[in-house]
Structures are given as C-alpha cells and as structure tokens.
Amino acid sequence: ETVEREHREMLEMAKGLLRSEEVVVTNRTFVDLLKKLTNYLIAHCRAEEDLAVTSSYPATEPLAKEHKRLVRKIQDLMTSVKKDGPTKENKLAVQFFLTDDIPRHIRDHDDPLLQHLEFMDT
C-alpha cells in the first residue's frame, strides 16, 4: 500500500515536470522539480529495498541493481540540467526517463515485489 502510494506521488511529480514543458517555468523551477523527484526516488528505492530484504524477496539483488541504474540515470540528468539548464535535449531526456524508464521499472521490478509482499501477508 505504501509503495503504491509512493508510486502515485512519484508519477504526480513526473507530471509536474512534464507539464513544465507546456507552461513557462523558470530554469530554477525546473531544476527544483527535478531535484525533488531525484530525492524522492532515492528514498523510495531505499524503502523498497528494505522491504525486499525484510520479506526475503528472492529477486532483491536484481531490484537493487535496477535501483542503482535508475538513481544513477536521474542523477546524471540532474547534473546535466544544472550544468546546461533545461535545454530541449535535457527536457527530452527527462521526459523519456519519466515516461519510459519509470513505468517500465514499476512493471518489471516493483509489481513483482508487491505481489511477493501480498503473498507474504496471506
């Protein structure tokens, strides 16, 4: 339940970043939104990994590896946006991360973890 709520919150933050393309926002606002999402993603990944370990989830290692990939990617995006600003290229890279990487991660890694947790609760 908490993990699903966090997914919804993360996707709402993502929508805020994607909407920033449609409305005029300052570079600082875009950077602030991306930083907030970055910090949230890091905390969320840690929480999921803690749940995986405490529930003896058999795919904990691949989940942790995927989390590291996601965190590294969003941190790289953050570095690029801080350095160059929210250029069209950076915004497209962030958009791809939010509309492809995150949903694929949820489907391929988080949903199986949630199924495992539900099974453990029964």
Disulfide bonds with the S-S distance in Angstrom:
none
